[in-house]
Amino acid sequence: PAAPVVCITGTNGKSTTTALIAHVLQAAGRDVQMGGNIGTAVLALEPPALDRIHVVECSTFQIDLAPSIKPTVGIQMNLTPDHLDRHGTFEAYGAIKERLVAASDIAVIGVDDEPSKQMARRRAASGKPLVKISGEQPLDEGVFAGVTANAGQLDTRIVEVKDGKPRVVANLAGIGSLRGSHNAQNAAAAFAACAALGLTAEEIAAGFRSYPGLKHRMEELGRIGRVVFINDSKATNADSTEKALTSFREIFWILGGKAKEGGIESLRRYFPNIARAYLIGAASDLFAGTFRSEERRVGKECRSRW
């Protein structure tokens, strides 16, 4: 029971955060087993031991079926509507996510969306250890990402605030596998978890620099001239897809599959970043309707794109 385990949940970012935490721990010489919703089933991993750290991605389905799970560090990234066909309501979906961090010895909770912010407030009221994280805003206590301009480039710095005193603990500038604002929150969560397990800021920052990235998630496949090919097929809802659409310009976008609730309606403001869109799968007609309505709204200039 005392063997350390880190459990990561949330609507988006949990796979990258899981892989990043496991990589940082391994790079620092720790014995790590990674699995769960990210790939290898938990019961196929090496067994728990006091000197072995399990890093486990947890879906709501898995949390729901494991009511006694009690992580050493439990991470709740963010919460947007998903899997409502199984859970019925957004509130029920969120309550299952919260069960994980409520039972954790140390809870790491993102505060960039209101439902998760409420979870953090309830955890704080319980008096149990809490580390707040943010990829978007400064915090008076916790770990957040701050973006600054440096020689014409944007630096994303991870800042830890303890006892009201901030210090920069890592810089994500130039780390292609951690590009984008969404990865700032992922890195903040990874820093908080690894620090809670005893790693130094220097060890964590070194792990960030050598992180190769997660397959199918903003994965750079190659380049031809000025064109970069990105595999983001793990983005299966509008909120996770938004991260890629904010990270690039002149996008040739292949999308489709099975639509989640709301389709791509929430992504309209990023359509100017798209040079061409190619629709595949069951959602093609639905997504085409969204593009056509946007064409009618903004006029003829965009019609050649889609």
Secondary structure by P-SEA (a helix, b strand, c coil): cccbbbbbbcccaaaaaaaaaaaaaaaacccccccccccccccccccccccbbbbbbbcaaaaaacccccccbbbbcccccccccccccaaaaaaaaaaaaaaccbbbbbcccaaaaaaaaaaaaaccbbbbbbccccccccbbbbbbbcccbbbbbbbbbcccbbbbccccccccccccaaaaaaaaaaaaaaaaacccaaaaaaaaaaccccccccccccccccbbbbbccccccaaaaaaaaaaccccccccccccccccccccccccccccbbbbbccaaaaaaaaaaaaaaaacccccccc
